[in-house]
């Protein structure tokens, strides 16, 4: 409960009709969630426009309406606030309504195409092991200290973010690690938040259905670093050429990490095996349970962040050696026949290439590498041929199947993937629309010592088809099929 004019602090207002001294019980941008004395924020979304639901919100009890265009027909006793951008207004209003919760803890945002979940989740684990109360806002889940809540978006809406940050304040949380997606930045969901630091992992082909061009995608990511305060730190991977671009206009303190370039934080891979990585970080060796070049970058980002947040370097290395892989990120099981099945969230060309190159760098080449992969429906179609090319080029066998087809016809998606396969690789590929059958076929094809990679869905425990979600867990399914083969 708060006074409307207090909630509007820092919001750029064009016009006011009515009183801003009214008491508001709650905020909502969904007219169906509006109750008596709430404020309704009309958001223009890709699927619907909140301005079309202003009457419904008032009917449900809204006392104030925040919009980009004040309606022609005004209702007596209702306060109308006109702003340029309701997404931005909502972010500041949510921050004010929940008493600026990000200011009471150390909030670190992680952005980039790949590695966000791993870096944020492992930082949560490391700081928890160090004895702190920690929060996590990620694709996989939301954690307030040790209490878990379900996540629905990579970066939740600004109301949800501030609500959970306030819960963290109440629970005495000291640090929070948060994934920051390009959608979240573009829709101003993180504005008004006070970040202690920002991390840039890498940038590659993704979300071009939303951002249209790679330059626009990159520049949206950059906006996150442009918004950081001089007290915050900006930590970027400069082995990625976009890393230095992220630092161009930031007021934050600048730090870099790299495996190949000169940087503030450097690492070298000494050993890379299925059992783990031996790294040398700033001239000190550390053995970790994580696997692959991409995880060497993730671990280096984690080390650098923990150092910048004030943990003792020796303690950081010790805690890093205890970290386990995140659910659906290079998660593997080995059958009694010594068939290794790996489940990974790799759903972009770059991520798939990284995972396959990692497996190929570890395996002896005497065994088969069977990849099961698909692409999501209603998403960036331009990456589909690239996924097909990479899977067929870097595997000994590739099975193309459904991912989350959503409203699209699965066969059409698979045809797009197949179009990227070069003639010399045709015989290495097979297409099976049913994902469960595709995983079963991979298990039946596999011989002792072979490796199966199931890519694209990772931690997800559902498959989305024609607007419905069905239970589907890659890791659980492959474990069951491998067990059946043992009988």
N, C-alpha and C positions, 0 to 999 in steps of 0.2 A: 504494500500500500504506500503510495507517494503522491505528492502534489505534481500535477502535469508540468508546470513551469520548471520544476526541479529535474524532472525526467528529460526535459528538452535542452538541458545544459550542453553547449557545444554543437547543437544541431543548427545548421544554417536554414533559417526560416524566411520564406518569401511573403507569406500572407497569413493572417490569423482572423478567423471569424468565431466570435464567442470568447469565453473566459479560459485563461490558462491556470486559474487558481483552483480548479476542481480537483477533487481527490480521485486518484485512479487505483483500482484494485489490482489490475494485472495488465500485461501487454500480450497481444497476439497478432499474427499476420494471416491466420486461418479463421475466416468468419464463423466456422462451425465450432471453434473453441472459445468464442467470445461469450462472456457472462456479464451480469449486471455491473456497471461502472468500470468496465475495461476500456482500454484504448486499442483501436484497430489500426494497424499499419498496412496500407494497400500496396502490395508489392507487384510489380510487373514481371511475371515469370515467363519461361519459354512455352509452357503449356496453358497457363491461364493468367488473367490480369485481375489482381485484387480489387481494382477500381470497380469492376463489375459486381462486386459482392459487398459494397459499402452499405446498401440498403439492408441486406441480410444481417450484417454486423450490428447495425443500429437496432434492427428488429430483435436481435438476441441480447441487447442490453448495452451496446457500446455507448460511452459517454463522450469519447473523443475519436476523431478520425484524422490520421496523418496520411496525406496523399500528395501526388505530384500534380494533380488537377482537381480543384474543388468542384463538386457536382453543381449542376445548374439549380436543382431543387434542394434547398437546404431544410433540414429538420430543426424546428425550434428546440433550444436547450442543448443542442449538440455543438461541441467545439470542433472546428475544422482547421487543420494546420497544413499549409501548402509548402512543400520543400522541393528541391531539384531532384533529389535521389532518395527514394524511401528505403532502399537497402542500406545506404550510409546512415540515414536517420535512425533506422532500427538498431544498427550497431551501437551508436552512441546512447540511444535511449535504454537499450538493454544493459549497457555498462553502468549507466546512472541508476537504473531501477534496482540493480543488484549490488549497489554500493561499491563500484569500481574494484571487483574482487581480484583482478590481475595485479593490482598494486600491492597486494598483501602476500604474494608469493613470487618465486623466481620462475617466470614462464619462458620457455625456450621453444621456438617454432622450427620445424624441419620441413624444407621444401625441396622439390626436385622431381624428376620423373620416376626414378627407381631408388629404393632404399629408405624411403620416408618411414615406413612402418617398422622396419628392422632397427633403424637408428633410434627412433622415439621409444620403442618398446624396450630395447636393450639399455637405454639410458635410465628408463624407469626401473628396470631390474637392478642395474648397477647401483643406483642411488639408494634403492631399498636395502640392498645388501650392505651398503655403507652405514645403515642405521637411520636413514631419514624417512619421514613421511612424504610420500610422493604421489603425484597425480599423472594420469595418462589420458590424452584425447587422441584416439587412433582409429584407423579403418576397422580394425579387428574388434576393439572394445574400448570402453571408457572405464578408467579405474580411479576411484577416490580413496586414496590410501589402499586398503585391501578389498574394498567393496566394488564389485563389478557391475557395470551397466552395459546394455546392448548398444552398439554403435550402428548408425544407419547411413552416415556419409563420412567421407574422408575428413572433411572439415564441416562440423555441424553448423546449423544456422546460429546467428549471433545471440539469440535468446538462449538457446541450448548451451552454448559455450559459457556464457556468463552465469547461467543457472548452476552448471557443474563446478565452475570456478568458485562460486559462493559456497557450494557444498564442501569444496576442498578447504576453503577458509575456515569453515565451521569444524572441520575434522583436524585442523592444525597442520595441513599439508604445507611443506616448505618449498618444494620444487614441482613444476608440472612440465611435461614434455608433450608437444602437440604437433600432429601432422598438419601442414598448411598446404592445401591443394590450390591449383590455379583457379578452379571454379570458385573456391572460397575467397581468394584474393579479389578476383574479378567482381564478385558480388558483395564486396566490402564487409564480409563476415568477421574479419579480424580487426577492423578499424576500431579505434577507441581502446584497444587492449594495450597494456604496457608490457613489452617483451624485454626480458633480460638479455636475450640473444637470438640470432637466427642462423640456421645451418643450410647451406646449399649442397646437395649431393651430386647431381648431374642433370643433364637435359638431353632428351632424345625424343623421337617421334611418338607423340601421344596426344589425345584430345583435340585433333585437328578438325573433328566434327563440330567442336564447340568454338575453338579459337580461330579457325579458318587458315591461318598461316603460322609457320614456325616462329617468325619474328614476333607476332602478336603473343603467342604462347610464352616466349622468352621474356618479353617486356612485362607481361602480367606477373611472372615470377619475380622480376626485378623490382616491381612496385612494393613487394613485401620488405625488401632491404632498404628501399628509399624511405619507408615509414619508420624505420628503427631510430631510436633516440641516441644522442651522443654517449649516453651512459651504457648502452647495450653493446654487445659484440656481434660482428658479422663474420662467420666462419665459412669459407668456400673452398670447394675442390678445384684447384687450378690445373689439374690434368684435363679437365673439361674446359674447352676454350670459352665457354659462357661464364665460367667462374669469376673472371676479372670484370666482366660486364655487370654482374650483380653488385660489385663494389663501387661502380663508377660514381654514383651520386649519394651513396649512403653517408649519414652523419656518424654512424656507429664506428667503434674501434675495429680495425680490419685485421683479420687473421686468415692464413691459407693452410691447406693440407694437400699432400700429393704423394704418389708412389713414384712418379717419373720425373717430376720437376722439382726445382729448388723451392722450398716452402717453409713456413714457420713450424709445421708439424710434418715429419716425413716418416715413411715406413718402407720396409723392404721385406718381400716374401722370401723366407729361407727354405721352407718346406710347405707343400700343398698336397694333402692326402685326404682320403675319405674320413679319416679319423680326426682331422683338424688342420689348422694352420700354425706354422711357426713363423712369427713376425719379429722383425727388429724395428722397434719404434724409438726414434731419437736415440739410437745406439744402444738400446736395452732390449734383450730378447724376451719374448713372451709366447707361450704356447696357448692357443685358444681352440675351443671345440667347434668353431665355425669353419666353413669350407669355402674356398674360391676367392679369386681376385676381387670380385665385387664386395665380398665380405671384408677383405683387407681394407678397402676404402671405408666401409661402414664402421669397422672397429677403430680406424684411425680418427674418424669424425667423433666417435664416442670418447676416445682418449682425450682429444683436443678439447671437447666441450667440458668434460669433467675437470680438466686442468684449468680452463678458463673460469669455471664455477668455484674453484678454490680447493678441490680435493688434492691430497698429496700424491705425487706421481707414482711412488712405489705402491701405494694402496690401490690406485687406479689399475695398474698392471695386474696386481694380485686378483682383484675383483673381476677383471676382464677374462682371466683364465677360467673363471667359474661360470661364465655366461653360456647359456644353451641357445640353440637356434629358435627363432620365433615360429609359431604355428603357421604352416603353409609356406614357409620360406626355406627352401632346400631341406625339407623335412624328409627323412628317409627311414626305410625299414629293410632289413636283410632277411630273406627266407632261409629255411633249413637247407635248400638247394643252392644257397649262396647267390640268389638273384637279388640285386639291389633295386628297390623301387624308390624313386625320388619324387616328391610332390612340391611344386613351386608355383608361386603366383605370377611368374613371368607371362605378362600379357601384352608386352610391347616388343617390337623387333629387337631393340637393344638389350632388353632384359633376357629374352630367349637366347640371343647370341651369347651373352655373358654366361648363362647357366650351361649351355652346351659346350662352350669353349672350356669352361671349368672342368666339366666331366671328362672331356677329351684330353685335357692336360694331365688328369689323374689316372685314367684307365690305361691298360697295357696295349690296347688295340687288338688283342686276341679275342675280345668278347664283342657282342653286339650292343649297340646303343639304340634302343627303340623309343621313339618320342611320340607321345599322344598329345595332340594340340588342336585347339579350335580358336575362333574369334567371336567376341560378343556381337550380338545383333543391335541395331539402332545406334551404332557407335562408328567411329572413324573407319571408313571402308578402305582408305588408301593404304593402311598398314597390312591388310590381309595378304596380298601377294608376297609382301616382304617376309611375313611369318612363314608362308609356304616355302619360299626360297631357302630361308635360314634352316628350318626344320629338316628339309630334304637334303640340304648340302652338308650339314654337320652331324647328321645321324646316319646309322647304317640302315634303319627302317623308320618311316614316319607314317603315323596313322592320323589322318585328319578327321575331326569329329565336331560335335556341337560343344559350345561353351555355354553361354546364356543367350540363346537365340532371340529372346524377347519377342517382339512382334514380327520379326523377319522369318522367312522360310529357311530352315537350316541348310537345305541342299544348295540354296543360292549362296549362302555364306561360304560353304565348303568349296563351291566352284571358284569363288574369288580367291580363296587360299591356294587352290590347285593351279591357278593361272600364273603363280610366281615360280612354279617348279620348272627347272631347266630340263631339256630332253634327256640328258645323261642321267638324270635322277628319277625319271618316270617310274622305273621298275622298283625303286626303293619305297614307293608310296602306295598307300591304300586308304580309301575313304569309308568310314562307317559312321552313319548319322547318329546312332544311339551311343551316347557317351559311355554308358555302363558296358555295353557290348564291346566298344573300342578298348576299354581298359582290360576286359576279360581276354580279348584277342591278343593284346600285348603280353599278358601273363602266359597265355598258351604258346606264344611264339618264343618266349624267353627260355634259354638253356642255362644250366649252371654257370655262374660268373657273369652273366649278362646284366645289363643295366637298363631299367625302364625309367623314362622321365615323363611325368604327367604334368603338363604345363597349363597355366592360364587362370585357374580358379583358386589354387592355394588353400587359404583358410576358409573359403566360403563353404557353407554347409547346405547349400540349396542350388537348384537350377531354375532359372526363370524362363518360362515358355508361355507365350500368348497371355501375358499379364498375370500368370499364376506362378507361385514359387513351390517347388517340390523338393523334399529332402534329398540332398545329394552331397556326399562328402568323399572327395577323391581319395583321401588317405585311408579312410575306413574301408572303402570299396576295394582298393588294391590290396590291403592287408587280408581281407576275406578271400579274394581270389587266389592269392599266394598260398594261403592256408589250405584251400581246397586242393591245390596242386600237390600238396605234401601227402594227401591221403592215398 
